[in-house]
Amino acid sequence: MSGSPVTLDALIAAFALPAHPPPRRVPKASLADNAPTAADRRLIDGKLARLEWVAALNPATTGIASATSEGLEVGVINLLAARTRGPMPPRLAEIVQRAIPQPVILVHADETADAPAALSLAPKRAAEREAGRVVVKALHDSGELRGGESDFLATLALSRLPSRDLVALYAGLVERVEALIAARAGGRPFRLPSSPTELGIWREALAQIDELETQIAARAAAMRKEVRLATRVEQGEAVRQLRAKLDKCRAMLE
């Protein structure tokens, strides 16, 4: 990736939201109910430097209707900003997302000055057996953003997002993050998918890439530990075949 880092303030500005009140600090203690283990609480204390509520996207502030999806009434989307000590751990992002039963746009960056920011999203559904609880279906993180990815940033503006309802708006954001990851994996400029079918192809390719990269790493680690030459050769051939499959998957994203 080329270009200067996209800072947290620049990423928030990219959403081009209507005027809203100043950010409000969110106490770490409010995350405690979604940190069931001592390890989770240590993660919050050690990694989360500051969490702020930035804005609420609702029918009153955006003119976009509320909606229901998978048993979850979506009447607001909250924009939160997190400053972390080091990279945002996926588990910490999940804890923050689970703390609010409505969809959350979580922007985050290291607490150091001018650190590159990232965008984290988590589609949710209502829990089947616990009233009032939500389940995080998946985490989608953009990774660090750079100025060279301005085409992606431009698509985040509220006026360019789906406006049928808030569920569609959030799904549109998820689609944009998936498209960005697909562009990086395919080594090409960012663009939105031309159709739901193409988006499905990208999703399948990205899932296969994740699986293949995991297999390659495991095989390579085993090969480094192996002392028998014949087995090392066999492992090396397996890695070669997996990398060939990886190249085919990446070609699906070009």
N, C-alpha and C positions, 0 to 999 in steps of 0.2 A: 504494500500500500504506500502511496506517495502522498505528499502534502503535509501541512502542519496538522497537529492534533485538533480535533473538534472538542472544545471544552464543554463542560456541563452547561454553562450559560448559553453557549451557541446551540447546543442540542435542544434545550428548552425553547429557545427562540425559533428554532426550525418549525415548531408546531404552529406558529403564528396564531396563538389563541387570543380570544377577546380579552379585554382588560380584566384583571383579577386582583384580589387582595395580595399583599406581600406574603412570601412564604412563611409557614408556621412550623416551628420545630415539633417533631414527634418524639415523645419520651421513649427511651429504650424499654422502659418497664412495660409499655403497651404491647410489646412483642412477646412478653413472657408466656402468655397463654398458648402461643404457637411454637414455643421452645420447650418441648416436653422432657428433654434430657439435660443433664448438667453440661454435656459437651455442647449442646445447642446454645445454652446460656453463656458459656465461655466464648463461643464463636461470636455472639452478639457483642459481648463486652470487649473482646480483643480486636475484632475486625471492623465493627461499625463505628465510625467516628461521629457521624451526624446524619440524621434522617429528617427530611422536611416534607411537609405537604405543600404542594405548589399551586394546584388548581383542581377544580372539579368540572368535568365535562358532563352536563346534564341538559335536559330539554330547555331549561331557563337560560343557560349560558351559551348554548350552541344552536338552539332551535331544532335539534335532532331528537326524534321520539325515543322513548324507552321501549324495551322489548323483553321477551322471555326466551331463554335458551337453555335447554336441558334442565328444566326445573328451577333455573336461577333467574330471578327478576332483575334485569339490568336497567337501573334508573339513573346511574351515574358511573362515570369512569374517573378514577382519581389519578392524578399525576403526582408522583413522589420523586424526590431527589435524594440520593444517598451518597455520602462521602465515606470512603472506606480506607482502611490501612492496608495497602496492597490491593491486588486484584479482588474483585467480588467473588467469593466462593458460591457455587451454585446452591449449596444448602442455605446460605444466608439469604440469597435472593428468594428461595422458596419460602423461608420463614416470613419474610416481609410480605410476599404475595398472599400467603395464607392468613395473615393478620387482618386482612380486609376482605369481607365477603363479596364485594363488587370487583369488577376488573380493575387492574392497576397498570398504569404505564410507569415503569420504574426506570429512571435514568440514573446512572451511577458512574462514579469516577474515583480514582485515588485522591486522597486529601491534599496531595502536593499541588502547588500552583501549576496551572495550565496542563494538568494531566488529561489524557484523552478520555472521553466519555463513551459510554455504551448504553444501549437500550435493551431492557429486559421485559418480556411479556409472558403472561401465563394464563391461557384460557382456563376457565373454571366451569364446574357444574355443581349442582346441588348434591349433597351427600344423600345416598339412598336411605340410610337407616338413622341418620342423626339430623333432626330438624334444625335449621339455622346454620348448619355447617356446610362448608364448601370443600370440594376436592380440586386440587390443581392437576389438570390433565397433562400438561407438559410445560417445560420452560423453553423459551426462545430468546436467545441472547445474541445481539449483533456483533459482540466483540468490539474492541477499540475502533473508534471511527476516526477517519482522517479526512482532510480537506479534499483529497482526490476523489472522495465518494460523495461529491456534492449532488450528483443526480439522485442518489438515494435520499439525501436530506431534503431535497426539494419536494419529494413525494409525501413527506410527513405533514406538510401544511394542512391545517384543518379543512381548508377549502378544496383540497385535492383528495380527501379521504371519502370513502363511501358514506352517504348521508341518509340512507333509507331509515336506519335506526342505530342505536348505540351498539347493538350486537354486531351489525354489519361494519360499523366504524372500527371496532376492535379487531375483527377478523381481517379487515383491510390492513391494519398495522402489522399483524402477524404475517400476512402474505408478503409485505414489503421486507420484513426481516428475512424470511425464507428466500426471497428473491435475491437479497444481498449476499447471503451465504452461498447460494447457487452460483452467483456471478463470480465470487472469489474462487470457489472450487473449480469452476470452468475456465478461470483465467481470462475473463472477458468483462466488458463494461456492464454496469448495472442496467437492468431493464425489468419492467413488470412482465409477468407471464401474459401471453397473448390469449390464453383461454384456460378454463379450469382443467382441461386435459393436460395442457403443458405444465401447469402447476403440479398436478399429480405425478407427472413424469419426474419433475425436479425433486419432489418429496421422496419418491422411491429411490432415485439415484443417490440422494444425500443419505438416506438410511443405509443403503448398501455400502456407501463410502465409509460411514462410521464403523460398520461391522468389519469391512475389509481392513481398515487401518488398525482396528483392535487385533485382528488375527495376525496381521503382518508384524505388529509389535511383539506379540506373544511368540511367534515363530522365531523372530530375530533374537529375542532374549534367550530362547532355548538353544539356538544355534551357537550363541556366544559361550554358553556353559558346556556344550557338548565337546567331549575330548575325542570321540571316535570319528575318524575322517569320513567313513561311509555315511554315517548318520548326519554329519555336517553337510555333506553334499546333498543328501536327500532333503534336509531342511532348507538349504539354499534354493533348490529347485522349486520347493513348495512356495517359498517367498516370491520367486520369480513369477510363478503362475498367478499368485494373488495380486501382484503388482500389475500384471497384464489385465486382470479383471478390473482393478482400480482405474486404470487408464480408460477402459471402455466406459465405466460409469461416469468419469469426468467428461468424456466426449458427449455424453447425453445432456450435459449442462452447457455446452458451447453454443 
